[in-house]
């Protein structure tokens, strides 16, 4: 197994309850993963999920994938 020298950069499409309660907590616990973008048609959901990233750099937000 190889060791990554840089984090795995991912985007999250859909910022509903599953994203908030499942995907985002898992992403923020992994130092090897960086959330770089979120996409959702609802601006409030995009902002809420982006804010939940915590002390990491806020992901870019988009209205569609």
BAFI-335473 format. One line per 2 residues: their letters; for each residue x, y, z of N, C-alpha, C. Coordinates in Angstrom, 1 decimal, decimal comma. Example, Ala and Ser with C-alpha at 12.3 -4.5 7.8 and 13.67 -1.06 7.14 Angstrom:
% BAFI-335473
as = 13,2:-5,7:7,8:12,3:-4,5:7,8:13,2:-3,3:7,8  12,8:-2,2:7,1:13,7:-1,1:7,1:12,9:0,0:7,9
This chain:
% BAFI-335473
xx = 0,8:-1,2:0,0:0,0:0,0:0,0:0,9:1,2:0,0  0,6:2,2:-0,9:1,4:3,4:-1,0:0,8:4,5:0,0
xx = 1,7:5,4:0,4:1,3:6,5:1,2:1,1:7,7:0,4  -0,1:8,4:0,6:-0,3:9,6:-0,2:0,5:10,8:0,4
xx = 1,1:11,6:-0,5:1,8:12,7:-0,1:1,0:14,0:0,0  -0,2:13,9:-0,6:-1,1:15,0:-0,6:-2,5:14,5:-0,3
xx = -3,4:15,3:0,3:-4,7:14,8:0,6:-5,6:14,4:-0,6  -6,5:13,5:-0,4:-7,5:13,2:-1,5:-8,5:14,3:-1,5
xx = -8,6:15,0:-2,6:-9,5:16,1:-2,7:-10,8:15,7:-3,3  -11,9:16,0:-2,6:-13,2:15,5:-3,1:-14,3:16,6:-3,1
xx = -15,3:16,4:-3,9:-16,5:17,3:-3,9:-17,7:16,5:-3,5  -18,6:17,2:-2,8:-19,8:16,6:-2,3:-21,0:17,2:-3,0
xx = -21,7:16,3:-3,7:-22,9:16,8:-4,5:-24,1:16,4:-3,7  -24,9:17,3:-3,3:-26,0:17,1:-2,4:-25,7:17,4:-1,0
xx = -26,3:18,4:-0,4:-26,0:18,8:1,0:-27,1:18,7:2,0  -27,8:17,6:1,8:-29,0:17,3:2,7:-28,6:16,6:4,0
xx = -29,5:15,9:4,6:-29,3:15,3:5,9:-28,2:14,2:5,9  -28,2:13,5:4,8:-27,2:12,4:4,8:-25,8:13,0:4,7
xx = -25,6:14,1:4,0:-24,3:14,7:3,9:-23,9:15,3:5,2  -24,9:16,0:5,9:-24,6:16,6:7,2:-24,3:15,5:8,3
xx = -25,1:14,5:8,4:-25,0:13,5:9,4:-24,0:12,3:9,1  -23,7:12,1:7,9:-22,9:11,0:7,5:-21,6:11,3:6,8
xx = -21,7:11,9:5,6:-20,5:12,1:4,9:-19,6:13,2:5,5  -20,1:14,3:5,9:-19,3:15,4:6,4:-18,6:15,0:7,7
xx = -19,2:14,4:8,7:-18,4:13,9:9,9:-17,3:13,0:9,5  -17,5:12,1:8,6:-16,5:11,1:8,2:-15,3:11,9:7,5
xx = -15,7:12,8:6,6:-14,7:13,6:5,9:-13,8:14,4:6,9  -14,4:15,1:7,8:-13,7:15,9:8,7:-12,8:15,1:9,7
xx = -13,1:13,8:9,9:-12,3:13,0:10,8:-11,0:12,5:10,1  -11,0:12,6:8,8:-9,9:12,0:8,0:-8,9:13,1:7,6
xx = -7,7:13,1:8,1:-6,7:14,1:7,7:-6,3:13,9:6,3  -6,5:12,8:5,7:-6,0:12,5:4,4:-7,0:12,9:3,3
xx = -8,2:13,5:3,7:-9,2:13,9:2,8:-9,5:15,4:3,0  -9,6:16,0:1,8:-9,9:17,5:1,8:-11,2:17,7:1,0
xx = -12,2:18,3:1,7:-13,4:18,7:1,0:-13,2:20,0:0,3  -13,2:20,0:-1,1:-12,8:21,2:-1,8:-14,1:21,9:-2,4
xx = -15,2:21,2:-2,6:-16,4:21,7:-3,2:-17,6:21,1:-2,7  -18,7:21,9:-2,6:-20,0:21,3:-2,3:-21,0:21,9:-3,3
xx = -22,0:21,1:-3,7:-23,0:21,5:-4,7:-24,4:21,1:-4,2  -25,3:22,1:-4,3:-26,7:21,9:-3,9:-27,4:23,1:-4,5
xx = -28,6:22,8:-5,0:-29,4:24,0:-5,5:-29,9:24,9:-4,4  -29,9:24,5:-3,2:-30,4:25,3:-2,1:-29,2:26,1:-1,4
xx = -29,1:27,4:-1,6:-28,0:28,2:-1,0:-27,8:28,0:0,5  -28,9:27,9:1,2:-28,8:27,7:2,7:-28,1:26,4:3,0
xx = -28,5:25,3:2,3:-27,8:24,0:2,5:-26,3:24,1:2,2  -26,0:24,7:1,1:-24,6:24,8:0,7:-23,8:25,5:1,8
xx = -24,3:26,6:2,3:-23,7:27,4:3,3:-23,5:26,7:4,6  -24,6:25,9:5,0:-24,5:25,2:6,2:-23,5:24,1:6,2
xx = -23,4:23,3:5,1:-22,5:22,3:5,0:-21,0:22,8:4,9  -20,9:23,9:4,2:-19,5:24,5:4,1:-19,1:25,0:5,4
xx = -20,0:25,5:6,2:-19,7:26,0:7,6:-19,3:24,9:8,5  -19,9:23,7:8,3:-19,6:22,6:9,2:-18,2:22,0:9,1
xx = -17,5:22,4:8,1:-16,1:21,9:7,9:-15,2:22,2:9,0  -15,6:23,2:9,8:-14,8:23,5:11,0:-13,6:24,4:10,7
xx = -12,4:24,1:11,3:-11,3:24,9:11,1:-10,5:24,7:9,8  -11,0:23,8:9,0:-10,4:23,6:7,7:-10,8:24,7:6,7
xx = -10,1:24,8:5,6:-10,5:25,7:4,6:-11,9:25,4:4,0  -12,7:26,5:4,0:-14,1:26,3:3,5:-14,1:25,8:2,0
xx = -14,9:24,9:1,7:-15,0:24,4:0,3:-15,7:25,5:-0,6  -15,4:25,4:-1,9:-16,1:26,3:-2,8:-17,5:25,7:-2,9
xx = -18,5:26,6:-3,2:-19,9:26,2:-3,2:-20,5:26,5:-4,6  -21,2:25,5:-5,1:-21,8:25,6:-6,4:-23,3:25,2:-6,3
xx = -24,1:25,8:-7,3:-25,6:25,4:-7,3:-25,9:24,1:-8,0  -24,9:23,6:-8,8:-25,1:22,3:-9,5:-23,8:21,6:-9,6
x = -23,9:20,3:-9,9:-22,6:19,6:-10,1:-21,9:20,0:-11,3
